[in-house]
């Protein structure tokens, strides 16, 4: 059984973020989300997921996957 955490907002899941700098200042900041649990970023620590969620105003969801061999 595998447990991981995802960061979610409005039915979409956090994938990554991009920060562009110009002259050591943030020029552009964007957060990419998607609708797929398979393609979103998975966090193996709830603390790591919570840090990202708090930063962007998202929520953390626990996901449990049972893998049968």
Residue, then its C-alpha position, 0 to 999 in steps of 0.5 A: x500500500x502506498x500513501x502520498x499527499x497531493x495539493x488541490x484547489x477547485x478540483x485541480x491538483x498542483x503540478x509545479x510552479x515556475x518563477x522567472x527572475x529579472x535583475x534578482x527580482x521576481x518577474x513572473x510567477x505561475x502555478x500549474x495545475x491539472x485534473x489528473x491524480x496520475x499527473x500531479x506532483x505527489x508528496x511523500x511527506x505531509x509536511x512538504x505538501x502542507x508547506x506548498x499548500x499554505x504557500x498558495x492557499x490550496x489544501x492537502x489531500x491524502x491518497x492511498x493506493x493499494x497495489x496488487x502484485 
